[in-house]
Amino acid sequence: MPDSRLCVVFDIDDTLYLERDYVSSGFHAVGCWAAQWLAIPDFQQRCQTVFDKGVRNKIFDGALGLAGVEPSSALIQALVELYRTHVPDIQLTADSADALPYILARWPIAVVTDGPPAAQSAKARALGLNRFASPIVLTATLGNGVGKPHPLGFGLVQKQVSASKFVYVADNPHKDFAGPRSLGWVTVRIRRPEGIHFDVESSVGGPDVEFPNFEPLPVFLSKL
């Protein structure tokens, strides 16, 4: 039986899988649509080019501009909706796939994640997280202004899982750790070299410990 004295809670993006894989998957879905309906056969590559330049907002505007197509608000909205609702081609990283069954055999697992609900739900399904985690808290369904670093989502886990200690494992020091730390949780940063936030430095109030992947995590948890 899992030891209920400890609950291990995970972020999804760039923690359990690589977010760049979801981005590429979304660009592929949008690219197939653009090839058929906009006669832009290389739209996926154009989106990737804009993304690789560091653009994180208005990627589709930039890609359409490169293709000589007017980025109307209706067209952008349609592309964003397609991106957010596509069935993602993603998988757990090898280290998280190895660690999750080991962790689940010893401690209960939950998830707290930000992002559009349709997209985050699709990611959770694609990764099979319902096999490991309960609850899976999508902060965007809780109301306005309560995404991370707001502690509400973490508090919901505390209400639903009986444990004396909670650990949050995530990747982004800008928003991931202040909320759980305010509740007395232990915080762990997974700083994957391929992660989108790899270059973001942790500051005061950041994670308690930092690992490059999940390999040291089970031993760390066993010592808490």
C-alpha positions in Angstrom: 0.0 0.0 0.0 1.3 3.5 -0.8 2.5 5.5 2.2 -0.1 8.3 2.6 2.2 10.4 4.8 3.6 11.8 1.6 1.8 13.0 -1.6 3.8 13.8 -4.7 2.2 16.4 -7.0 3.4 17.0 -10.6 3.2 19.8 -13.1 2.8 18.5 -16.7 4.6 20.7 -19.2 8.4 20.2 -19.4 8.1 18.1 -16.2 6.5 14.9 -17.4 7.1 15.4 -21.1 8.8 17.9 -23.3 6.6 20.9 -24.2 8.4 21.3 -27.4 6.9 18.0 -28.5 3.4 19.4 -27.9 4.3 22.6 -29.8 5.5 20.5 -32.8 2.4 18.3 -32.6 0.2 21.4 -32.6 2.0 22.9 -35.5 1.6 19.7 -37.5 -2.1 19.7 -36.9 -2.4 23.4 -37.9 -0.1 22.8 -40.9 -2.3 20.0 -42.3 -5.3 22.3 -42.0 -3.5 25.2 -43.6 -2.3 23.0 -46.5 -5.9 22.0 -47.3 -7.8 25.2 -46.6 -5.2 28.0 -47.1 -3.0 26.4 -49.8 0.1 26.9 -47.6 1.9 23.6 -47.9 4.7 24.6 -45.5 2.8 26.3 -42.7 4.1 23.9 -40.1 7.7 24.8 -40.9 6.8 28.5 -41.0 5.3 28.3 -37.5 8.4 26.4 -36.3 10.6 29.0 -37.7 8.8 31.8 -35.8 8.9 29.7 -32.6 12.6 28.9 -32.9 13.3 32.6 -33.0 11.9 32.9 -29.5 8.4 34.2 -30.3 5.8 32.9 -27.9 2.9 35.2 -28.8 1.4 35.8 -32.2 3.2 32.8 -33.7 0.4 32.3 -36.2 0.4 36.0 -37.2 4.1 35.7 -38.0 3.8 32.5 -39.9 0.9 33.8 -42.0 2.8 37.0 -42.6 5.7 34.9 -43.9 3.3 33.2 -46.3 1.8 36.5 -47.5 -1.6 35.8 -45.9 -3.5 38.5 -44.0 -3.7 37.4 -40.3 -7.4 38.3 -39.7 -8.7 37.9 -36.2 -11.1 35.2 -37.3 -8.4 33.2 -38.9 -6.1 33.5 -35.9 -8.9 32.4 -33.6 -9.6 29.4 -35.8 -5.9 28.4 -35.8 -5.6 28.8 -32.0 -8.7 26.7 -31.4 -7.4 24.0 -33.7 -4.0 24.0 -31.9 -5.5 23.8 -28.4 -8.0 21.1 -29.3 -5.9 18.8 -31.4 -5.0 15.3 -30.2 -1.4 15.7 -29.2 1.3 13.3 -30.3 3.4 13.3 -27.1 4.8 10.8 -24.6 6.3 10.7 -21.2 10.0 11.3 -21.1 11.9 8.0 -20.5 13.0 9.1 -17.0 9.4 10.1 -15.9 8.0 6.9 -17.4 10.4 4.9 -15.3 9.9 6.9 -12.1 6.1 7.3 -12.0 5.2 3.6 -11.4 7.9 3.4 -8.7 6.6 6.5 -7.0 3.0 5.4 -7.3 3.8 2.1 -5.6 5.0 4.1 -2.6 3.1 7.4 -2.4 -0.1 8.9 -3.9 0.3 11.1 -6.9 -1.6 14.2 -8.0 -1.3 16.9 -10.7 -1.7 20.6 -10.7 -1.3 22.3 -14.1 -2.0 25.7 -15.8 -3.1 26.2 -19.3 -6.2 26.1 -21.5 -8.4 23.2 -20.1 -9.0 21.5 -23.5 -5.2 21.4 -24.2 -4.2 20.3 -20.7 -6.9 17.6 -20.6 -5.8 16.3 -24.0 -2.2 16.2 -22.8 -3.2 14.3 -19.6 -5.1 11.8 -21.8 -2.3 11.4 -24.2 0.2 10.8 -21.4 -2.1 8.4 -19.6 -1.9 10.4 -16.4 -5.2 9.0 -15.1 -3.3 5.7 -14.5 -1.1 7.5 -12.0 -2.7 10.7 -10.6 -5.8 11.7 -8.7 -6.8 14.4 -8.6 -5.7 16.1 -11.8 -6.3 19.8 -11.1 -6.7 22.1 -14.1 -6.3 25.6 -12.6 -8.0 27.3 -15.6 -11.3 25.6 -14.6 -11.2 27.1 -11.1 -11.9 30.7 -12.0 -10.1 33.9 -13.1 -6.9 34.8 -11.4 -6.3 31.5 -9.6 -3.7 30.0 -11.9 -0.2 29.4 -10.5 1.3 30.9 -8.4 -2.1 31.2 -6.7 -2.3 28.5 -4.0 -6.0 27.5 -4.7 -5.1 24.5 -6.9 -2.6 23.2 -4.4 -5.1 23.6 -1.6 -7.6 21.5 -3.5 -5.1 18.7 -3.6 -4.6 19.0 0.2 -8.3 18.7 0.7 -8.6 15.6 -1.5 -5.5 13.7 -0.5 -4.9 12.7 3.1 -1.1 13.3 3.7 1.0 15.0 6.2 3.6 16.2 3.6 3.3 17.4 0.0 5.9 17.7 -2.7 5.4 19.7 -5.9 7.6 18.8 -8.9 7.6 21.4 -11.7 9.9 23.3 -14.1 9.2 27.0 -14.1 10.6 29.1 -11.2 8.6 32.2 -12.4 5.3 30.7 -11.2 5.5 27.1 -10.1 6.9 27.2 -6.6 5.5 30.3 -4.7 2.0 28.8 -4.3 3.0 25.4 -2.8 5.7 26.9 -0.7 3.1 29.2 0.9 1.4 26.1 2.1 4.5 24.5 3.5 5.1 22.1 0.6 8.5 20.8 -0.5 9.3 22.0 -4.0 11.5 20.3 -6.7 12.5 21.9 -9.9 13.1 19.6 -12.9 15.5 21.6 -15.1 15.6 19.7 -18.3 18.2 21.0 -20.8 15.6 20.7 -23.6 13.0 22.6 -21.5 11.6 25.9 -22.6 12.4 27.5 -19.2 15.8 25.9 -18.8 17.6 29.2 -19.0 15.3 30.8 -16.3 17.3 31.2 -13.1 15.7 30.4 -9.8 15.5 33.3 -7.3 14.7 33.7 -3.6 11.5 31.8 -2.9 12.3 29.3 -5.7 12.5 25.5 -5.4 14.0 23.7 -2.4 16.1 21.5 -4.7 16.8 21.2 -8.5 17.4 18.1 -10.6 18.1 17.8 -14.4 15.6 14.9 -14.7 13.7 12.4 -12.6 16.5 10.0 -11.9 17.4 11.4 -8.4 13.8 12.0 -7.5 12.8 8.6 -5.9 15.8 8.6 -3.6 15.1 12.3 -2.6 11.5 11.5 -1.8 12.4 8.4 0.2 14.5 10.7 2.5 11.7 13.1 3.3 
